[in-house]
Each structure stands twice: as C-alpha cells, then as structure tokens.
Amino acid sequence: MGGADYFNDQYTARPQPYDPACECGVCCHLADHPGAVVVLSNGHPWQACDPWPADDLVLVIPAHRLPEQNAKE
C-alpha cells in the first residue's frame, strides 16, 4: 500500500479534464503518469492546479460550503 497526501486547506473540488501542457507548475509532474488524470481544482485556493490520478483513491471529507470565487461579500 502506498502513501497518502493530506491537504489541510479546505477547497471546493471542481473536477475538470487534465491538460499535461498546462503551465501551472504542477500538472507537468503527472505528464508521464501511465493512467488517466483528473484536475480536482484549478487554482483556488492555490495558484496551481490539483491534478490527481483518476484511478487513485481519494477521501473527501465534507466541510461547510465555501463561498464561490466570484461571490461578492
């Protein structure tokens, strides 16, 4: 069994297609991944995407709904 990643920052996942040519600085790390990859978030709250191997397990812990990126307070 492999290791696990843990993110303490809350964010709303917005899955979208993976683009290995994305210039975010993170997507390029999975460009040679042998299987499918999905992007869980593309820059919020970080300034880079959050690509994830599509066949890897992921545990999502529901949290309070975060405000939309474009919502005005």
N, C-alpha and C positions, 0 to 999 in steps of 0.2 A: 504494500500500500504506500502510495506517495505522500508527500507533504501537503500542507494546505496553506492557502493565502487567507489573510484576515484583514478586512477593511473596517476600521472603527468609524470612519466618516459615513454619515447617512447620505444616501442619494436615491433619487428615483430612477430606476432602471428604464431605459428607453432602447430596447433591443433594435438593432438595425444591421444591415449587411456589412460584412467586413471588407475593407479595402486595404490590401497589403501595401499599396503605394501611398497611403495616407501619410502626410508629413507631420503627424502629431508628435513623433518621437517614441511612441510605444508600439504602435501597430507593426512597425518593421521587425520587432522582436519575434513575432509569430509568423513572419512571411514564409518560413520553411517548415511550418507545422504540417505534419502529414495528413491531418484531417481538416474538417470544416471548422471555421472560427466565426464567432458572432461578436459584435460590439455591444456591450451592455449599456454603455453610456458614452457620449461623445463630447466630453469637455466640461461637464458640470458635475461635481464641484471642482474638478481638476482642470488643468489646461491641456489635458491629453485624453485620448480615448481609453476605454477599459475593455480591450479585446479579451475574449475567453474562448478556449477550445470548446466547441459545441458538444462534444461527447464527454467532457469532464463534468463531474458532479459539482453542483453549487447549492449552498444552503442560503436561502434568503429569509431573513428574519424581518417580518413586517414591523414597520415603525409608523409613527404619526406621519400623515401625508405632508410632504414638504411643499412649500409654495412653488407655483410654476415659475420658471425662469423669467418669463415676460410679465408676470403679475406685478402691478403697482400697489405698494402698500399705502 
